[in-house]
């Protein structure tokens, strides 16, 4: 017997009242995008359950993908059975003979949505339980927390049997909590921050700053690959590449070395906020962890934040590096993050950056720069790419060639 579908149960969505269907529809779309790598798979949702029809796709691979998608409480692979009592009896006997080990307990939990079926739920439990005893006379029934629960659903099209329940990622479907702009570098922290924002339903768009020729095509592809890893948790993500060379050269030429990082981060914050405003975002998200580097002291955060009134969410701010690395390994971004490509935050990093920058000093140094003009030109030059779970090698190649020219 082969699994024909995977039945999905919703998590927190059951508490959403009048918004329930909006949440369910968003989860369905996210699952469809995340499972686009399996072209034979189809997805159907009703008010109570989601159904992923395998059509011959590898159950184990699809299951691994589903485990990552936020908004799923649990899911169960199911067998599609002819909707007759003899077929159901034969199916439960075959399943139990395949999975039963001596000493295990079981129960049958039947549910009949097709009320025209000849047996109601109680009778079905009895008949199918007796069928199990016919082939396994020593098996024991246990109504509370049995080792095996045979779930039987009688629907209009067929009957479905499942016995395995797999825990999902929980959280909220991505996109149900509004949009946020993720400041995505090539490091370890920002992808983890993006993952944690996704878990609470935030639809992220990744904003990445590139400074060719100081940053390489490999650094850009690294950021895109990190973004692609994040699509596993809620579907497609918009990737926004910001040209940052002119700004970094201007800062290096006209500002004191100790303030290079603070000024750089303030420009990044301004640009991200401008993009957020144009694209309907509500918050800015970054991977700052308190005290980890010079730009992440409280004094530095205050000086950098001073350029915007937009809420800035820092999901990893209280975590130490080992905690962040543990999550990065879990979500499969760590090995990409440690690839040796420099990003905008490291290419001009001073030997002794200011750890307690004064806002009045920062503002004084910015008077030497055409702040508004630099921001406007950077925003006007952004390039936008839709990152999907299915890698398009031709797109990546064209981007690499374009950056080399």
C-alpha positions as CSV (number, residue, x, y, z in Angstrom):
1,X,0.0,0.0,0.0
2,X,1.2,3.5,-0.9
3,X,0.2,6.8,0.7
4,X,-2.1,8.8,-1.6
5,X,-2.3,12.0,0.4
6,X,-1.1,13.9,3.4
7,X,-3.8,15.4,5.6
8,X,-2.9,18.7,7.3
9,X,-4.3,20.0,10.6
10,X,-4.1,23.7,11.4
11,X,-2.5,25.1,14.5
12,X,-3.4,28.5,15.9
13,X,-5.7,29.1,13.0
14,X,-8.5,27.5,14.9
15,X,-8.7,30.6,17.2
16,X,-9.0,33.2,14.4
17,X,-12.7,33.5,14.3
18,X,-14.0,35.5,11.3
19,X,-10.4,35.7,9.9
20,X,-10.1,32.0,9.9
21,X,-10.5,31.5,6.2
22,X,-8.1,34.3,5.4
23,X,-5.4,32.5,7.4
24,X,-6.3,29.1,5.8
25,X,-6.2,30.5,2.3
26,X,-2.8,32.1,3.0
27,X,-1.5,28.8,4.4
28,X,-2.7,27.0,1.3
29,X,-0.9,29.4,-1.0
30,X,2.3,29.1,1.0
31,X,2.2,25.3,0.9
32,X,1.6,25.4,-2.9
33,X,4.7,27.6,-3.4
34,X,6.9,25.6,-1.0
35,X,5.9,22.3,-2.8
36,X,6.4,23.7,-6.3
37,X,9.5,21.5,-6.5
38,X,7.1,18.5,-6.7
39,X,5.1,19.2,-9.9
40,X,2.9,16.2,-9.5
41,X,1.6,17.2,-6.1
42,X,-1.7,19.1,-5.8
43,X,-3.1,20.9,-2.8
44,X,-6.8,21.3,-1.7
45,X,-8.0,23.0,1.4
46,X,-11.4,23.0,3.2
47,X,-12.4,24.7,6.4
48,X,-11.3,21.9,8.6
49,X,-8.3,20.3,6.9
50,X,-5.7,20.6,4.2
51,X,-5.0,17.8,1.7
52,X,-1.8,17.3,-0.2
53,X,-2.4,14.8,-3.0
54,X,0.8,13.0,-3.8
55,X,0.0,11.5,-7.2
56,X,3.1,9.2,-6.9
57,X,5.5,11.8,-5.4
58,X,7.9,10.6,-2.8
59,X,6.1,10.8,0.6
60,X,9.2,11.2,2.6
61,X,10.5,14.2,0.6
62,X,7.2,16.0,0.6
63,X,6.8,15.3,4.4
64,X,10.2,16.9,5.0
65,X,9.1,20.0,3.1
66,X,5.8,20.2,5.1
67,X,7.6,20.0,8.4
68,X,9.1,23.5,7.8
69,X,6.0,25.4,6.8
70,X,4.6,27.7,9.5
71,X,1.0,27.4,10.3
72,X,0.8,23.6,10.3
73,X,0.1,22.0,13.7
74,X,0.5,18.4,12.5
75,X,-0.1,16.2,9.5
76,X,-0.8,12.6,8.7
77,X,0.0,10.5,5.6
78,X,-3.1,8.7,4.5
79,X,-4.2,5.8,2.3
80,X,-7.1,6.2,-0.1
81,X,-9.4,3.2,0.2
82,X,-12.5,2.2,-1.7
83,X,-15.6,3.3,0.3
84,X,-16.9,-0.2,1.2
85,X,-16.8,-2.1,4.4
86,X,-14.9,-5.1,2.9
87,X,-12.2,-2.8,1.5
88,X,-11.9,-1.0,4.8
89,X,-11.6,-4.2,6.8
90,X,-8.9,-5.5,4.5
91,X,-7.0,-2.2,4.6
92,X,-6.9,-2.0,8.5
93,X,-5.8,-5.6,8.7
94,X,-3.0,-5.1,6.2
95,X,-1.9,-1.8,7.9
96,X,-1.9,-3.4,11.4
97,X,0.0,-6.5,10.3
98,X,2.7,-4.2,8.8
99,X,3.2,-1.9,11.8
100,X,2.1,-4.0,14.9
101,X,4.8,-5.2,17.3
102,X,4.2,-7.4,20.3
103,X,2.7,-5.6,23.2
104,X,1.4,-2.6,21.3
105,X,-2.1,-1.2,22.0
106,X,-4.5,0.3,19.4
107,X,-7.8,1.9,18.8
108,X,-9.9,2.8,15.8
109,X,-11.1,6.5,15.5
110,X,-13.7,6.7,12.7
111,X,-15.2,10.0,11.4
112,X,-18.0,10.0,8.9
113,X,-18.6,13.2,6.9
114,X,-20.5,11.2,4.2
115,X,-23.7,10.4,6.2
116,X,-25.0,8.2,3.4
117,X,-22.4,5.6,4.3
118,X,-24.0,2.4,5.6
119,X,-22.3,2.5,9.0
120,X,-22.1,5.4,11.5
121,X,-18.9,6.2,13.3
122,X,-19.6,4.0,16.4
123,X,-20.5,1.0,14.3
124,X,-17.5,1.5,12.1
125,X,-15.2,1.6,15.1
126,X,-16.6,-1.8,16.2
127,X,-16.5,-3.5,12.8
128,X,-13.0,-2.4,12.0
129,X,-11.8,-3.2,15.5
130,X,-13.2,-6.7,15.1
131,X,-11.4,-7.0,11.8
132,X,-8.1,-6.3,13.5
133,X,-8.8,-8.9,16.2
134,X,-9.4,-11.5,13.4
135,X,-5.7,-11.2,12.2
136,X,-4.1,-10.1,15.5
137,X,-6.1,-11.9,18.3
138,X,-3.7,-10.9,21.1
139,X,-3.7,-7.2,20.4
140,X,-5.0,-5.0,23.2
141,X,-7.4,-2.1,22.9
142,X,-6.5,1.1,24.7
143,X,-8.8,4.1,24.4
144,X,-6.5,6.7,26.0
145,X,-3.0,7.2,24.5
146,X,-2.7,3.9,22.5
147,X,0.4,3.0,20.7
148,X,-1.4,3.0,17.4
149,X,-4.5,5.1,16.4
150,X,-6.1,4.0,13.2
151,X,-7.9,7.2,12.0
152,X,-10.6,6.4,9.4
153,X,-12.4,9.2,7.5
154,X,-15.4,8.5,5.3
155,X,-15.6,11.3,2.7
156,X,-17.8,11.8,-0.3
157,X,-15.2,10.6,-2.8
158,X,-13.5,7.7,-0.9
159,X,-12.4,6.5,2.6
160,X,-9.0,7.5,4.1
161,X,-7.0,5.8,6.7
162,X,-4.0,7.2,8.6
163,X,-2.0,5.9,11.6
164,X,1.0,8.3,11.8
165,X,0.9,11.9,13.1
166,X,3.8,14.2,12.4
167,X,4.4,17.4,14.2
168,X,4.5,20.6,12.1
169,X,6.4,23.8,12.6
170,X,3.5,25.6,14.3
171,X,3.4,29.4,14.3
172,X,1.3,31.4,11.9
173,X,1.1,31.3,8.1
174,X,3.6,33.6,6.5
175,X,1.9,36.8,5.3
176,X,-0.9,36.9,7.9
177,X,0.9,39.4,10.2
178,X,1.8,42.0,7.6
179,X,5.0,42.8,5.6
180,X,8.5,43.5,7.0
181,X,11.8,44.4,5.3
182,X,14.6,42.1,6.3
183,X,18.1,43.6,6.2
184,X,19.8,40.5,4.8
185,X,23.6,40.4,4.9
186,X,25.6,37.3,4.0
187,X,26.2,36.5,7.7
188,X,24.8,34.0,10.1
189,X,22.4,36.3,12.1
190,X,20.1,37.9,9.6
191,X,18.7,34.7,8.0
192,X,17.9,33.5,11.5
193,X,16.2,36.8,12.2
194,X,14.2,36.3,9.0
195,X,13.2,32.8,10.0
196,X,11.9,33.9,13.4
197,X,9.9,36.7,11.8
198,X,8.4,34.2,9.3
199,X,7.4,32.0,12.2
200,X,5.1,34.7,13.6
201,X,3.4,35.3,10.2
202,X,5.5,38.2,8.8
203,X,5.8,38.3,5.1
204,X,9.5,39.3,4.6
205,X,11.2,41.0,1.7
206,X,15.0,40.6,1.8
207,X,16.9,43.9,1.3
208,X,20.6,43.2,0.4
209,X,23.3,45.8,-0.1
210,X,25.9,45.2,-2.8
211,X,29.0,47.2,-3.4
212,X,30.7,46.0,-6.6
213,X,33.6,45.7,-7.3
214,X,34.3,45.5,-3.5
215,X,31.7,42.8,-3.1
216,X,31.7,39.9,-5.6
217,X,29.0,38.2,-7.6
218,X,29.6,35.3,-5.3
219,X,28.5,37.4,-2.3
220,X,25.3,38.4,-4.1
221,X,24.5,34.8,-5.0
222,X,25.2,33.8,-1.4
223,X,22.5,36.2,-0.2
224,X,20.1,34.9,-2.8
225,X,20.8,31.3,-1.7
226,X,20.1,32.3,1.9
227,X,16.8,33.8,0.8
228,X,16.0,30.6,-1.1
229,X,16.5,28.6,2.1
230,X,14.0,30.8,3.8
231,X,11.3,30.1,1.2
232,X,10.9,26.6,2.7
233,X,9.0,28.1,5.6
234,X,6.3,30.0,3.8
235,X,6.8,30.3,0.0
236,X,8.3,32.8,-2.3
237,X,10.3,35.8,-1.1
238,X,11.1,39.1,-2.9
239,X,14.8,39.9,-3.0
240,X,15.8,43.5,-3.4
241,X,19.4,44.3,-4.3
242,X,20.5,47.8,-3.4
243,X,23.5,49.4,-5.2
244,X,25.7,50.7,-2.3
245,X,29.1,51.4,-3.8
246,X,28.8,55.2,-4.2
247,X,27.6,55.6,-0.6
248,X,30.5,53.6,0.9
249,X,33.1,55.4,-1.2
250,X,31.7,58.8,-0.1
251,X,31.7,57.8,3.5
252,X,35.2,56.5,3.4
253,X,36.4,59.6,1.7
254,X,34.7,62.2,3.8
255,X,34.1,60.8,7.3
256,X,36.4,59.7,10.2
257,X,37.4,56.1,10.1
258,X,36.0,55.4,13.6
259,X,32.5,56.4,12.4
260,X,32.5,54.5,9.1
261,X,30.3,51.7,10.5
262,X,27.8,53.9,12.2
263,X,27.4,56.1,9.1
264,X,27.1,53.0,6.9
265,X,24.4,51.5,9.0
266,X,22.5,54.8,9.2
267,X,22.4,54.9,5.4
268,X,21.3,51.3,5.2
269,X,18.5,52.0,7.6
270,X,17.4,55.1,5.7
271,X,17.3,53.2,2.4
272,X,15.5,50.2,3.8
273,X,12.9,52.5,5.4
274,X,12.4,54.2,2.0
275,X,11.9,50.9,0.3
276,X,9.6,49.8,3.1
277,X,7.5,52.9,2.5
278,X,7.3,52.4,-1.3
279,X,6.4,48.7,-1.0
280,X,3.9,48.8,1.9
281,X,6.0,47.3,4.6
282,X,5.2,47.9,8.3
283,X,8.5,47.2,10.1
284,X,12.2,46.7,9.5
285,X,13.8,43.5,10.7
286,X,17.5,42.9,11.2
287,X,19.9,40.4,12.8
288,X,21.5,42.6,15.4
289,X,22.5,40.8,18.6
290,X,23.3,43.0,21.5
291,X,27.1,43.5,22.1
292,X,28.2,41.0,19.4
293,X,30.0,43.6,17.3
294,X,30.8,47.3,17.6
295,X,27.7,48.4,15.7
296,X,25.5,46.4,18.0
297,X,26.0,48.2,21.3
298,X,23.0,50.1,22.7
299,X,24.7,53.4,22.0
300,X,25.3,52.3,18.3
301,X,21.7,51.0,18.0
302,X,20.4,54.3,19.3
303,X,22.5,56.3,16.8
304,X,21.5,54.1,13.9
305,X,17.8,54.0,14.8
306,X,17.7,57.8,15.0
307,X,17.1,58.1,11.2
308,X,13.7,56.4,11.3
309,X,10.5,56.3,13.3
310,X,9.6,52.9,11.8
311,X,9.6,50.0,14.3
312,X,12.8,47.9,14.1
313,X,12.4,44.3,15.1
314,X,15.5,42.4,16.3
315,X,14.5,38.8,16.8
316,X,18.0,37.6,17.9
317,X,18.9,40.6,20.0
318,X,19.2,38.7,23.3
319,X,20.7,35.5,21.9
320,X,24.4,34.7,22.1
321,X,26.3,33.4,19.0
322,X,26.0,29.7,19.9
323,X,22.2,30.0,20.2
324,X,22.0,31.7,16.8
325,X,24.3,29.2,15.2
326,X,22.1,26.3,16.5
327,X,19.1,27.8,14.8
328,X,21.1,28.5,11.6
329,X,22.1,24.8,11.5
330,X,18.5,23.7,12.1
331,X,17.2,25.8,9.1
332,X,20.2,24.9,6.9
333,X,21.6,28.4,6.4
334,X,24.8,28.0,8.4
335,X,27.0,26.4,5.8
336,X,26.0,29.1,3.2
337,X,26.5,31.9,5.7
338,X,30.1,30.9,6.4
339,X,31.1,30.9,2.8
340,X,34.1,33.3,2.5
341,X,32.5,36.2,0.6
342,X,32.7,39.7,2.1
343,X,29.6,41.8,2.4
344,X,29.0,45.6,2.7
345,X,29.4,45.6,6.4
346,X,32.9,44.1,6.3
347,X,34.7,45.5,3.3
348,X,35.5,48.9,4.9
349,X,35.3,47.9,8.5
350,X,37.6,50.1,10.6
351,X,40.2,48.6,13.0
352,X,38.8,50.5,15.9
353,X,35.1,51.4,15.3
354,X,33.3,53.7,17.6
355,X,31.3,51.7,20.1
356,X,29.5,54.7,21.7
357,X,28.9,57.1,18.8
358,X,27.4,60.4,19.6
359,X,24.4,61.4,17.5
360,X,25.5,65.0,17.3
361,X,28.9,63.9,15.9
362,X,27.3,61.6,13.4
363,X,25.0,64.3,12.2
364,X,27.9,66.7,11.9
365,X,29.8,64.2,9.7
366,X,26.7,63.6,7.5
367,X,26.6,67.3,6.7
368,X,29.7,66.6,4.5
369,X,27.6,64.2,2.4
370,X,24.6,64.6,0.1
371,X,22.5,62.3,2.2
372,X,19.2,62.7,0.4
373,X,20.8,62.5,-3.1
374,X,22.7,59.4,-2.2
375,X,19.6,57.7,-0.7
376,X,17.5,58.6,-3.7
377,X,20.0,57.3,-6.2
378,X,20.4,54.0,-4.3
379,X,16.6,53.5,-4.1
380,X,16.2,54.3,-7.8
381,X,18.8,51.7,-8.7
382,X,17.4,48.7,-6.8
383,X,16.9,45.5,-8.6
384,X,14.1,43.2,-7.6
385,X,14.0,39.4,-8.0
386,X,11.4,36.8,-6.9
387,X,13.1,34.0,-5.1
388,X,11.3,30.7,-5.2
389,X,11.9,27.3,-3.7
390,X,12.7,26.0,-7.2
391,X,16.1,27.4,-8.2
392,X,16.2,28.9,-11.6
393,X,19.8,28.5,-12.7
394,X,19.4,30.6,-15.8
395,X,18.3,33.6,-13.6
396,X,21.3,33.2,-11.3
397,X,23.6,32.9,-14.3
398,X,22.3,36.0,-16.0
399,X,22.7,37.9,-12.7
400,X,26.3,36.8,-12.3
401,X,27.1,37.7,-15.9
402,X,25.4,41.1,-15.5
403,X,27.5,41.9,-12.4
404,X,30.7,40.9,-14.1
405,X,30.1,43.2,-17.1
